[in-house]
């Protein structure tokens, strides 16, 4: 099993959730998440899903309520990732459109994987993508790769250098974006894995009235409702950032340094 470490901080956006909860908890689920403006490049790869798109369940994830706390751009590591992703985007569009345009063998494998997944029915796409991305690169710590405790690599950067769980998850997020999945269906979720006592990151996908979890620790996908070991701390997609509360109370924040 792959192991992964990520960073929680008392200063993390989750700590702001309780401040907003009194004014937002009754209205949070009525708020429409703004669709991401730039779908032009995505349309080159696949049409966006229509009737398959589902909203996340009102109770949030893993038995905790989700509260909108802002935008992902409020997270410094996301801003850094997004800037590097923007620089790669033209190359990614070319690569995913035609594997011969990819610069590396791993990128070509990614392109072939995305094209294969696109040909499958929605019921098979998530499991094949999850297993395929898990096998594209090796797990390595940010400290070993970049000399820092936590770094979110852009897709081609990750494929060139390996990475940790956030890098696998972000590649899955980008893959599903290019496959036409609506942003409302997707959330990167940073959790505490209570079975391994490790901070971790997974991708949650709402599809056909069920929320499935794509995890680097397993090639098989699983319904979120079956994974009681995960305690969510914050989540985001391209447009929105969430914190989580349990019974109206903020979950106790953690401060765990990443590896």
N, C-alpha and C positions, 0 to 999 in steps of 0.2 A: 504493500500500500504506500502510496505517496503521502508524505507528510508536508504540512504547510504551516507557516507562521505568518501572521499579519499583525498590524499594530492597532491597539485600542488606546485612546487617550482621554483623560478627563476633560481635555479641551476640545474633544471631537464634537461634531455637530449633534451627536446623540445627547450630549449634555444640555443642549438648547431645547430638547424636545419638551421637557416638563414646563419650560417657560411658556411655550406656545400652547400647551395642551388644553388649558382651561378655555381658551378662545377658539381652538381649532378642532377639538375632539368631536364636537357635535356636527361640524361642517366638513371635516376632512374628506369624508367619503362622497360628498356631493361635489367636490371640486373636480373639474375636468382637467386632466393633464394635457398640456399643450403638446401637440404633435411636433416632432422635430421638423424644422423648416426645410432642411436640405435633403430631399429624397431623389434628386436627379441622378446621382451616381448609382444609388441603389437600383433604380429602375433599369439600369443597363444590365443588371444581373438577373433579376427575377421580378415578376409582378408582386405587389404587396398583397398579403393575405387579407381576405375580406371577412366572410362569415365565420372563419375559424378563430378570429380574434376574440378573446375573453378578457374581462376585467378581473383583477385579483379579488379573492373573497373578502368580504367586508371585515372579517376578523383579522386581516393582515396575514402573517405567516407564522408557522410553528406555534400557534396558539396565542400569539401576542398581537395587539392592535398596532397598526401602522399610522403614524402621524406625519404629514408633510412638514418638513422643516426647512425647505429651501430648494436650491438647485445644486446639481453636482459640481458646478463651477465654484461653489463655496469650499470644496475640498481641494487643497493645494496639490495633492498627488494626481487628482483627476485633471486639473488644469494643465499640469505638466504632460500627462498622457495625451490629452486632447490636442495640445499644440504639436506634439510629435506625430500623432495620428494624422492630423491635417496635412503635414508635410509628406506623409507616406501615401495619402489617399489616391492620388493619381496613379501611382505605381500599383496600388492594391486593385483599383478598378481594372487596369490593364491585365494584371496577373489573374484575377478571378474570372475575367472574360475569356482569357486564352492562356493556358498554362505555359505556352511557349514564350510568353512575355515575362514570366517570373525570373527573378535574378538568381535564385538558389534552388537546390533540389527540394528542400523542405517547403519552400513557398509553392513550388510546382505540386508537391503532394497535397498541400492545403487547397490549391485551386481544384485539383482533381476530386478531392473530398467534397468540396462545396458543390461542384457540378453534379457529382453522384447523388448527394443528399437532395438536391433540387429535383431530381428525377423520381424521388420516392414519394409515396403518399405521406401526408402529415403525421399519421400514426407511427411511422417508422423513422421520420427525420431526426427527431431529438436523440434517440438512442444511438443511431449511426453517427451523428455528428459528435456526440459526447465521447464515444469510444475512439473515434477517429482523431479528434483533437488531442485526447489524452496520449495518443501514441505518436504524435508529431515531434515532440521534443522531450528532453530529459528535465527532471526536477533539479533545480539548483537554487541556492539561497541568494538573495540580493547582496548580501555581504560579500560572498565569493565572486559574484559577477560584476558588481558595480561599486563595491566598497562602502555601501550605505545599508542601513537597516531595513528600509522599505522603499521600493522603486517599482512603478507600474510601467512596464515596457509596452511600446507600440507594437502592433502585430508583426511587422517584418523584422523589427528589432528583436522581438522575442524568438521568432523562428531562427534567427541567425545566432542567438546566444543562449538558448534555454531560459528557464525562469521558474518562479514559484507559483502558488495556486492562483494568485490574482492575475498573473499573466495568461494562464490557461483559460481562466474564466472570461477575461476581457477578449481573448481571441474567439471564444464561443459567442460572446455578445456581438462582436463585429460580424462574425459569420452569419448569425441569424438576421442581423440588420440587412446584409447583402442578399440573404435568401428571401427577404420581403416580410419578415415578421414585424408587426407593429411595435413601436417602442413601449406602448402600454402593456404589452404582453410580457415584458422582460424586466427583470431586476437582478442586479448583482447584489448579493446579500452577504455581509460580513457577520459571522456567527461565532459563538463559542461552542466547540465540540466537547460536550461534557463527558463523552466516553473516553476520549483521548486527552482531555484537559488541554486542548490546543485551540487558539484562535484559528479561524479558517475562513475561506470565501467560497461561495457556490453561486451558481446561476439558477434563478427561479424563472420558469416559463409557464404562463397561464394558457392552457390549450384545452379545448373541448370540455369545459367545466371542471377541469382539474389543474392543479399546479404541480408541475414536475420539477425535480431538482437534478441539475447536471453538476456532477462533482468530479474533481480530479482523483479522489480516493477510490472511485468505483467506475467501471465502464458502463454499468447498468444505471439507468435513470430510475427514480423512485418518486412516488407521490409525496409531497411535502408533509401530508398528514401522517405518514408512516415513519417520519424521522424525528422522534422525540428527543434525540440527543442534541439537537441544535437549538441554541438560544440566540435569537437574532439581536444584533446591536444597531446596525444601520443598513440601509439599502439605497440603491440609486439605479437609474437608467440614464439615457441621454438627456432627459428633460427635467427630472425630479429627484429629490433626495428625501428619504424618510428616516425617522427614528421610530423606536418601538417602545410601547408601554404595556404593562401587565396590570389589568384591573384598575386602570386610570393612574397607576403609579409608574414613574420612570424606573426602568430596570437599572440596578446598581451599575455604574460605569466601571470599566476595567482599565487598567493602565499596564499593558504588557508590551514589552519591547519586542519588535520583530527580529527574526533571525535572517 
